């Protein structure tokens, strides 16, 4: 038995499902999860000491590659002074100033400990600031595991949600409207019927949790105009896309200014951190200035803040995002060309350092199209690439990530492995 299998068997006796986050369990692709022993640059090594080219990157934060020496040094220097104080630090001010400087929509920022905490609080803030209860989200967009967000649409164009998790009472999601991503008409219909009661719209401006799905032309513009017209707040969940797709996230690429933004992942450089921020008049509703309560002992943790500051500094290097986007396109263009050469229905897309691969003829525009792709063939591809030493996300519904350490040699090795796999899949 492999060391990975031994560890998984052991983990299943003490941890539910053997993992501390569901997608790690490989349930959607089958097989045994890889237990990571160490990582460096574009690579990780499992418990059997097998090396993989990593395209998960801790689900996005490892934009500089794993264990970047300057980030590690910043963490070490911070740690020797104490791991947590539960009191203000200058570092918290510095990272808040950096975020405000980089994202024009941010006027004030509150640090938290995770993306889930950031989105949960942003919605509470939107409700408190507007005095309204209803929220709008989109099927296929994931905003963390807060109760009101664990919801799926029912039948019809415009529906109130039903819980998709046990332990969430129906009344917790009774005020959540779930629409189809990229359905502008659905958004307009929702506001026509419920506009005076809608506190906010929360959206992944580029989706990464139903694989990579970009907004259709005019979709984000419609969200902005409907929210403005009806006095609702627009929340961009840039937990995944923030500083991943460009130096100002999706709002920088599109020029669309949300009222609130949620962040995590990259801003911690691999350490647990999150943030939400936006208009000062809205943010002043947060305690201690206002009546919307939020608190956290580890918010602004000095070690995580140090990692985030150094990461953001390094991302400011001239041409960083141009190079990252070019390497990501080399990967996606190469994969698509190889698959087509072997007669396999396949498409790929990318933006900045994020990418999506789909066993379908066309890049999907929503959850239904992703679900209609050849999921079974993806599962075979995933395991064959693992055997080749390439680690993609263990789900056909997850985006992938490229780091600045994925150089031409790494991309070339990936494409060579993929070509061998596509050749076998075509038989």
N, C-alpha and C positions, 0 to 999 in steps of 0.2 A: 504494500500500500504506500502511495506517495505521502510525503510529509503534509502536503495540502489536504489530502483526504483525512489523514490522522487528525489534523487540527480542526477540520470541519466537524468530524465526529465528536471531538471533545467539546467544541463550541456549542454544538446542538444540545449538550447536556446541561449547559449553564446559561445560554443566551437564547432567547426565542428565535427559532429558525436558524440559529448559529451565526447571526449577523446583527449589527446595530443600526442598519438601515436596509429596507427591504430589497432594493435593486441589487445589492451586493450578493444576494443569495443565489443568483443565476436562475431563479425560478422561471423566467420568461425564455431562457435559452437552454436550460437543462445543464446538467453536469455539476462539477465541483468548483466552487469559487477559489480563486487564487489568493492565498494569504501573502501579503507583501512583507518582505523582510527589510528592504531598503530601496531607495530610489536616488537617482542622480541624473541631472540633465533631462534628456528625453527618454530615459530608461527606468524601468523598475525590475526588481528581482523578487521572485516568489520564494516560498519556504523550501522549495526543492533547488533553489539557487539557479533557476532558469531565468534568463534575461528576456525582457519584452520591450519593444518600442511602445511607448504609452501614449494613447490618444484619448485618455480620460482626464489625466492631469488633475486628479482630485476633484473632478467635475467642474473644472474651469480655473481655479486659483493659480495653478502652476504655469502661468503665462511666461515666466522667465526660466522655465524648466525646474526640475526638482532640486532642492537643496542649493539654491544659488548662493555662492559663498558670501556675497555682501549682505544678503538677507539673513543668512544663518549668523553672521557676525553681529548684526543688529539685534537679533534675538538673544544671543549669548550675553551681549553687553547689557541689555535691559534686564535679563533674568538675574544677574548677580546682584542687582539692587532690590530684588523682591518681585514676587510673581503677581501679587495683587494687593491693592491698598484699600479699595472701597472708598476712595477719596479722589478729588480732582488732581490731574497732572497736566503739565505743560504740553506733553505729547498729544493729549486729547484736543487741545486747542489747535495745535499744528496740523493734525490730520483733518480736522474740520475745516480749517482755512484752505488746505490743499483741495479738498473736495469742492468747496464753494468756488475756488478759483478756476477749477477745471469744468464744472458743470454750470452753465449760466442760469439754469432753472433753480439752483439752490441759493437761498438767502440765509437760511439757518439749518443746522444739522444736529441730530441727536444720535449718538452711538449706542448700539445694542450688541448682542452677542451672536446673532444668527440672522439669516435671511428670513426665516419663519417669523422671528420676533419683529423684524422690521416691517414686514407686510401686515402682520396682525395689528401692530400699533398704528400703522398708517391708515388702515381702515377705521380703527376706533377713533383716530384723530379726525378723519373725514366726517364721520357721523357726529362727533362732538362739535366740530366747527360749523356744520350745516344744520344741525338739529333734525336730520333726516335719518331714516333707517335702512332703506333699500340700497343694495349695491349691485353692480353689474360685473360679471366676469365672463370668460369665454372658455368653452369646452376645449380641452387639450392644453390649456395654460395652467401651470402649477404655481401656486404662490405660497407654498409651505403647508403645514398640517394643522393650522388653526381650524377650529370647528366650523366656522361659517364658510370656509373655503373648500372643505371636503364635500363637494357637491357636484352632481352631474345633471345635465338637462333631461327633462322628460320628453314626451312627444310634442311636435308642433314647433312653429317658428319661435315663439316667445313663451317660455315656461319658467315657473319657479322651480328651484332645484329640489332634489331629494338627496338625502345623505348617501354617500358612497363608502362610509366607514361605520362599522358598529361602534356604539358608544356616543354617536352624535344624534341627539334628539331632533326630530323633524323641525321643531320650532326654532332650532338654532340656525337653520338654513332657510327658514320661511321667508326671509327678506332678501335672499340671494337670487338674482335673475341670471340665468345662464344662456348665453347666445353663442352662435357659431362664429368662430374666428374668421375674419375677412368678409363677414356678411354686413355690409353697410346698411342695407335695407332693414335688417333685423335690429340694428342699433337705433335707427330712426323710428321704427315702430315701438321699440321699448320706451323711448323718451316721449313719443306722442301719447302713450298710455299712462306712463308712470313718472314723467319728468319731474313733477313737483315733489315727488317722494324719494328720488334717487340722490343719495349722498355722494356716490363716487362711482367711477368706472376704473377697474384695475385690469391691467393688460400687460403681458409680455410684449413689448413693442416689436421685437423679433422673437418668435417662440423658440424655445429650446427643449421643451418637455414633452413635445409630441414629435420629436426629431426637430431639425431646423426647419422652420416655416417662416418665410418673410411676409410682411404685411402687403396686401394688394394695394395698387395705386389708389389713393384717396381714402383708404380705411382709417389710418391714424388721423388724417385731417378731419374726417367725419366725427371721430371721437372727440377731438378738440372742439369742434364747432358746436356739437350737441351739448357737451358739458358746459361750455361758455353760455350758450343760449338758455339753458335751464338751471344755471346756478349750481351745478354739480362739480365735484373736483375730479380731475384726471390724474390717476396714479400710474406712472410707468414703473413696472417691476423690472428694474435693471440689475437684479441680483446676479443674473447670469451674463447679461450683455454689457454691464457697466465696466468700462475700461478693457473690455474683451474685443469688441467690434470696432473700436476706435477710441481716440483720446477723450471724446465727450459722449461716449455711449451712443445709443440709437438716436437720442435727442440731438446729438451733434451731427449725425448723418442726415437727419430728416429736417432739422430746423424747427421741429415741433416742441413746444415748451409745456411740459406737464406742470400741474400744481404741486404734486408730491412725487418724489422718486425714492425707491428703495434700492439699497446696495448691499453687497456682501462679497464673498469669494475673493476676487482679485484685490479688493482694498485691504485684505488681511494677509496677502502674500502666502497663504496656506495656513494661517492661524485663524481660530474662530473669531469672527467679528461680523457685524452688520451695521447698517445705518439707514436712517430715513431723513429726508429733508425736503425743503421746498420754500414756498412763499412765507415770508416772515409773519404776515398777518394770520396765516393758518398755524404755523409752528408755535405761535404764542398762546395757543389753546392748550399746549402740553404743560403739565405740572413741572415746576412749581409756579409757572406764570399763569396757567389756566386750570380748568377743571377736568381735563382729560388726563387720567393717571397712567403713568408708565414709570417703571423703576427696574434696576438690575444691579446686583452686587458686582458682577464682573463686567458691566458696561464700560467700555474704554479701557479694558485690561491693558496694562502698560507693555506687556510682551507682544500682544497682538498688534497694538498700535505701532510699536517699533517696526515690526515686520511690514505693516501696511505703508508706513511712511517711506521706508527704503524702497519698497516695490514701486510706489508711485513715482519716486524720484527717478528710478531706473527706466520707467516707461516713458519718461520725458526725453530720452535720447533722440536726436534728429533721425527721422526716417524709420523709427522703430515699427510703427504700424504698417507702413508701406511694405517693409520686408516681411513682416508676419503675414500679411494678407497674401503676398506673392507666394510664400511657401505653402500656405493653405490651399491656394488655387492650384499649385503644382500637384498637390496630393489629390484633390478632387478631380481635376482634369485628367490626371493619369489613371485614376481608378475607373472613371467613366469610359475612357478610351479603351482600356484593357478589357473591360466587361463587354463593350460593344463588339470588339474584335472577336470575341468568343461567342457572339450571338446571344448574350444574356441581357434581358431587359434590366436596365440599370440607369440611374441618374444620380447626380450629386450637386450640391450647392454649397456656397460658403459666403461668409462676410467677416472681415477681419480675421481673427484667430478661431472662429467657430465654423463648423461644417456639418453637413448632413449627407448621409448616403442612403439610397432608397432602391430597393429592387422593384423598380417601376419605370416605365418609359419616360414619364415626365416628373419633374419636381412637384411634389404635392403642395396644395395651397391651404390645407386644413386637416383636421384629425381624420375625417372620413377617408380622404385620399391616402393618408399614411396607412390607415388600417387596411385599405384595399391593396396595398403592395404585397409582394411575396414574402411574408413574414417567415415562412418555413425555410425558404432558401436563405434568408438572412441568418437564421440559426445555424445552418450548415456552414455558411461563410464565416460566421463568428468563431466557431470552434476550429475550423481549418486554419484561420489566421492565428488563433492562439497557438496551435501546433507549430506554426511558422515563426512564432515569437513576436506577434503583433497583437497588442491589447486594445481592442475597440470596446466601446460601451456595451455591456451585456444586455442590450434591449434595442429593438428596432424603433423605439420611441424616444431615444435619447440623442441629443447632438453630441458631436465630438469636438476635441480641442487640440490645437497645435500650439507649441511653445516656440520661443525664439531660439531654442537649442535644437529644433528639428531642422537640421541643415540639409543640403542636397544629398549627402550620403545617406542620411536617415530616411529621407523621403524616397530616395532611389531603392533602398533596401525594402521599404514597405511596398512599393509598386512591383518590385520583382517577386516578392512573396505573393502579392495579390494576383499577379498574372498566372502563377502556378496554381493558385486556388481556383481562379476562374476557368482555367483549362480543365480542371477536374469537374467543376460544376456543370460544364457544358456537355459532358459525356452522358 
